[in-house]
Amino acid sequence: MARTLTFTVNGADYSASPVKIDRSKLYGWTELKALDENGRECRMVNMDETGTLIIPKGGLGLGILSPDRSWVDRTALKAVTLDGGDAELIKSSYSGPIELKNTVDTDTFLDHSISTVYQLEEAPAELTAAVGDNIYTFTYSYRDSYKGDTAFILTSDNTLFMLVGFKTEYEMLGLAQAGTINETEETDEDAEEESDELDFSMGL
């Protein structure tokens, strides 16, 4: 069952289910299978450093060790900011209503690189009408996390979409900004060295 997001617009609550739109749903996909000499499908496995021990799928994992090489449970870890303070935990967007109150213009929206696109299915017509031509933004987090992503809510052809991404940090150089070239003055020594270079065409 798809998870449901609740949006609050103009004091009213509306629910919708985000369904991820990926390239495979739009264009389909192909699969490449490896078969042995008997036509049976081969499976990917891992091997240890000696090449003698086969580790099946699911046999590897990541762990955290302390400086004295003791095992550390993830629940014992604490997130901090760069200055050493406690990081703020962002609640999952699915844990409560999301108030849509902040809007952005098209230029601000285009300054973001979109990584995931969701169609908000089962969204009531009242929610689509409330969003209208606006582009609403909020912080999205799939689960409780210390880092959220920027999300946008907008409509297209009376269909509601949620786009998730991050701001792209780059600088643009326009034609009005003239560049400079550092030129060094040619000295008498440079001219003398240049004149001493061999010219193989002189004897022709």
Secondary structure, 3 states (H helix, E strand, C coil): CCCCEEEEECCEEEEEEEEEECHHHHHCCCCCCCECCCCCECCCCEECCCCCCEECCCCCCCCCECCCCCECCHHHCCCECCCCCECCCECCCCCCCEECCEECCHHHHHCEEEEEEEEEECCCHHHHHHHCCCCEEEEECCCCECCCEEEEEEEECCEEEEEEEEECCCCCCCCCCCCCCCCCCCCHHHHHHHHCCCCCCCCC
